[in-house]
């Protein structure tokens, strides 16, 4: 089944519907609440978008999402075909730390989405890369993720490698697969991490309770290994270096939260009262190392901690107990 994130609702989509439902109301209920119960495979937010876009009719009439239904009413739901998303070049400045005819390494700023997706169609790293590389990017990951070999989250800053052709892409992906690709991060996490070094070897899969979140689980999961080293302890926080042996979605954030030390500012896996001034998790992809897939040259790059990270460290007081 196509996931909710892939849907783009337009008038043209109505010409070719993928799913249609006729539902009967048994008990009084709010329209969006009724649909959430009857169509649990879709999120409430997605169903609300269907209502707003005119794809839900109550007795052949359009109604708002908070409309109070009565028993006996008929609900017609049309779920349209997904509209293909096409990334377009945009003249957005990039911090490029290395580039040749086969690949480049870019220092992504915090807040930039890596590739287009519903809700973030423009101003992404891919849009900027298409302009900078004049369309010369590997096509292995399709038109939405050209050149993208690995990703970092929107609110994670730091180094990312991009392939300009398929040969380079395949060579880099193979290094990631066999864990020879160096990816080191720095983060500030909540609490005092007592061990100076450690390894977290816990499988990660999608959460059953929230499809947008990942979690440590043995069901439908993949191996995930994170190595950490304490750099400095502060009152209530710890500055750590983390090295990824695998690269699962949200791996560092999930692993550290599972240990009871979520990344500072993480509004998904951290405490409810997160540090809003950080505008996301205090996590930076600092170092990256690999063998050039064409020339076989060993390459290693290091980026400085960004201002938001350094400024946050300055607000913390050293832990005198260690």
C-alpha positions in Angstrom: 0.0 0.0 0.0 1.2 3.5 -0.8 2.1 5.4 2.4 0.4 8.5 3.4 3.5 10.6 3.0 3.4 9.9 -0.8 0.0 11.5 -1.4 -0.5 14.8 -3.1 -4.1 15.8 -3.5 -5.1 17.8 -6.6 -8.3 18.3 -8.6 -6.8 16.2 -11.4 -6.3 13.3 -9.1 -10.1 12.7 -8.9 -10.0 11.5 -12.5 -8.3 8.3 -11.4 -9.2 7.2 -7.9 -7.2 4.5 -6.2 -9.6 3.7 -3.4 -13.3 4.5 -2.9 -15.4 3.8 0.3 -19.1 4.1 1.1 -19.6 4.1 4.9 -22.7 4.2 7.0 -22.9 6.1 10.3 -24.1 4.0 13.2 -23.6 6.5 16.1 -23.2 10.3 16.3 -19.6 11.3 15.8 -17.3 14.0 14.5 -16.6 13.5 10.8 -12.8 13.2 11.1 -13.1 11.0 14.2 -15.5 8.7 12.4 -13.1 8.3 9.4 -10.1 7.7 11.7 -12.0 4.7 13.2 -13.3 3.4 9.9 -10.1 3.8 8.0 -7.3 3.1 10.6 -4.7 2.5 7.8 -4.6 6.2 7.3 -3.6 8.9 9.7 -6.1 11.5 11.0 -4.1 14.3 9.5 -4.2 12.6 6.1 -8.0 12.0 6.4 -8.5 15.7 7.4 -6.7 16.7 4.2 -9.1 14.5 2.2 -12.0 16.3 3.8 -10.5 19.7 3.1 -9.8 18.8 -0.5 -13.4 17.7 -1.2 -12.8 14.0 -1.3 -15.3 13.3 1.4 -19.0 13.7 1.0 -21.7 13.4 3.7 -25.0 12.6 2.0 -23.5 14.0 -1.3 -22.5 17.3 0.4 -19.2 18.7 1.5 -18.8 19.2 5.2 -16.0 20.5 7.5 -13.8 18.0 9.5 -15.6 18.9 12.7 -19.1 18.3 11.3 -21.3 16.3 13.7 -22.6 13.2 12.0 -26.0 11.6 12.7 -26.8 7.9 12.7 -28.0 6.8 9.2 -25.9 9.3 7.2 -23.8 8.0 4.3 -20.2 8.9 3.9 -18.5 8.6 0.5 -14.7 8.7 0.6 -12.4 8.9 -2.5 -8.7 8.5 -2.0 -7.0 9.8 -5.2 -4.0 8.5 -7.0 -0.7 10.0 -5.8 0.6 12.9 -7.8 4.3 12.4 -8.8 6.7 14.8 -7.2 9.4 16.3 -9.4 12.4 18.1 -7.8 13.3 21.4 -9.6 16.6 23.3 -9.5 16.8 26.2 -7.1 19.6 28.7 -6.7 20.3 28.1 -3.0 23.8 28.7 -1.6 25.6 25.5 -0.5 28.6 25.0 1.9 30.6 22.6 -0.2 33.8 21.2 1.5 34.9 19.0 -1.4 33.9 18.4 -5.0 35.2 16.7 -8.1 33.6 15.3 -11.3 32.3 12.2 -9.5 31.0 13.4 -6.1 30.8 16.2 -3.6 30.7 16.6 0.2 28.3 19.3 1.5 28.0 20.7 5.0 24.2 20.9 5.4 22.8 23.6 7.6 20.3 22.9 10.4 16.7 23.1 9.2 17.3 22.1 5.6 15.3 19.1 4.3 17.5 16.7 2.3 15.0 15.9 -0.5 11.4 16.9 -1.5 8.4 15.3 0.1 4.8 16.4 0.7 5.0 19.4 2.9 8.5 20.2 1.8 8.5 20.3 -2.0 10.9 23.2 -2.4 14.1 24.7 -0.8 15.6 21.3 -0.1 19.2 20.2 -0.5 18.2 18.3 -3.7 16.8 21.4 -5.2 20.0 23.2 -4.5 22.1 20.3 -5.8 20.2 20.2 -9.1 21.0 23.8 -9.7 24.6 23.6 -8.6 25.4 20.3 -10.5 23.2 21.3 -13.5 21.3 18.1 -13.2 24.5 15.9 -13.2 23.6 13.6 -10.3 23.2 9.8 -9.9 19.7 8.5 -10.7 19.7 5.4 -8.6 17.4 6.8 -6.0 14.9 8.3 -8.6 13.9 11.8 -9.5 13.2 12.8 -5.9 16.5 11.8 -4.4 19.1 12.3 -7.2 22.6 11.9 -5.9 21.6 11.1 -2.3 23.6 8.2 -1.0 22.7 8.7 2.7 20.6 11.2 4.6 20.6 13.2 7.8 17.5 14.6 9.4 16.1 18.1 8.7 17.2 19.4 12.1 20.6 17.7 12.1 23.5 19.7 10.7 26.6 18.5 9.1 28.4 16.5 6.4 26.7 14.6 3.7 28.1 12.9 0.6 26.5 13.2 -2.8 27.1 11.1 -5.9 27.2 12.7 -9.4 26.9 9.5 -11.3 25.6 6.0 -10.8 29.1 4.4 -10.7 30.1 6.6 -7.8 26.8 6.0 -6.1 27.2 2.2 -6.3 30.7 2.3 -4.9 29.8 4.6 -2.0 26.7 2.5 -1.2 28.8 -0.6 -1.0 31.1 0.9 1.6 28.1 1.8 3.7 26.8 -1.7 3.3 30.0 -3.3 4.6 30.4 -0.6 7.4 33.7 0.8 6.0 32.2 4.3 5.6 33.1 6.5 8.5 30.3 8.7 9.9 31.0 10.4 13.2 28.6 12.8 15.0 28.7 15.0 18.1 25.7 15.6 20.3 24.7 17.0 23.6 22.4 14.6 25.4 20.3 14.9 28.6 21.7 13.6 31.8 25.1 12.3 32.9 26.4 9.4 30.7 28.5 7.5 33.3 30.6 5.2 31.1 33.3 7.0 29.2 32.8 4.7 26.1 30.1 2.2 25.1 28.4 0.4 22.2 24.6 0.3 21.7 23.7 -2.8 19.7 19.9 -2.7 19.5 17.6 -3.3 16.5 15.5 -0.4 15.3 12.1 -0.6 13.5 9.1 1.6 13.0 6.9 2.2 16.0 3.5 0.5 16.1 2.0 3.4 18.0 3.2 6.2 15.9 4.2 5.6 12.2 6.4 8.7 12.2 8.6 7.4 14.9 11.2 4.7 15.1 11.9 2.6 18.2 14.1 -0.2 19.6 12.2 -3.4 18.7 12.8 -7.0 17.6 9.7 -6.9 15.3 10.2 -5.9 11.7 13.5 -4.3 12.6 17.1 -4.0 11.4 20.4 -4.3 13.1 21.6 -1.0 14.5 24.9 -0.3 16.1 26.1 3.0 17.6 29.5 3.6 19.4 29.8 6.5 21.8 32.5 8.4 23.6 32.0 11.0 26.3 33.8 14.2 25.5 32.7 16.3 28.5 30.1 16.1 31.3 28.0 19.1 32.3 25.4 19.6 34.9 22.4 17.9 33.5 24.0 17.2 30.1 26.8 15.3 28.4 28.7 16.1 25.3 29.3 12.9 23.3 30.9 11.7 20.1 29.0 9.0 18.2 30.1 6.7 15.4 27.6 4.9 13.3 28.3 1.4 12.3 24.9 1.1 10.7 22.7 3.9 9.4 19.1 3.4 10.4 16.5 6.2 10.4 16.9 8.3 13.5 19.4 5.8 14.8 21.4 8.1 17.2 18.2 9.8 18.5 16.5 6.5 19.1 19.5 4.7 20.7 20.3 7.6 23.1 16.7 8.0 24.1 16.5 4.3 24.8 19.5 4.6 27.2 17.7 7.4 29.0 19.8 10.2 27.4 17.8 11.7 24.6 19.5 14.3 22.4 19.0 17.8 23.8 16.3 19.7 21.9 14.8 16.6 20.3 11.0 17.2 20.3 10.2 13.6 19.0 12.2 11.3 21.3 13.1 13.7 24.1 11.1 15.1 27.0 7.8 16.9 26.4 9.4 20.2 27.5 12.2 20.3 25.0 14.7 23.1 24.6 12.9 25.2 22.0 15.8 27.6 21.5 17.8 24.9 19.8 15.0 24.5 17.1 15.6 20.8 16.9 18.1 18.3 18.2 21.6 19.3 19.1 23.2 16.8 16.7 25.9 17.5 14.2 27.4 15.1 11.5 31.0 16.2 12.2 33.3 13.8 10.4 33.0 11.6 7.3 35.5 9.3 5.7 35.5 6.9 2.7 37.5 5.5 -0.2 36.9 7.4 -3.4 34.8 5.0 -5.5 36.6 5.9 -8.7 40.2 6.9 -7.8 40.5 4.7 -4.6 41.9 7.7 -2.7 41.2 7.7 1.0 39.3 10.8 1.9 38.4 12.2 5.3 36.6 15.5 6.1 35.9 17.3 9.4 33.5 20.2 10.0 33.5 22.6 12.8 30.7 22.6 15.3 28.0 25.1 14.1 27.3 28.3 16.1 24.0 26.9 17.6 26.0 24.0 19.0 28.9 26.0 20.4 26.6 28.6 21.9 24.5 25.9 23.7 27.7 24.4 25.2 28.7 27.8 26.6 25.4 28.0 28.5 26.2 24.7 30.4 28.2 24.4 33.6 30.8 21.6 33.9 30.0 18.6 36.2 32.4 18.8 39.0 31.7 15.2 40.2 33.7 13.7 37.4 
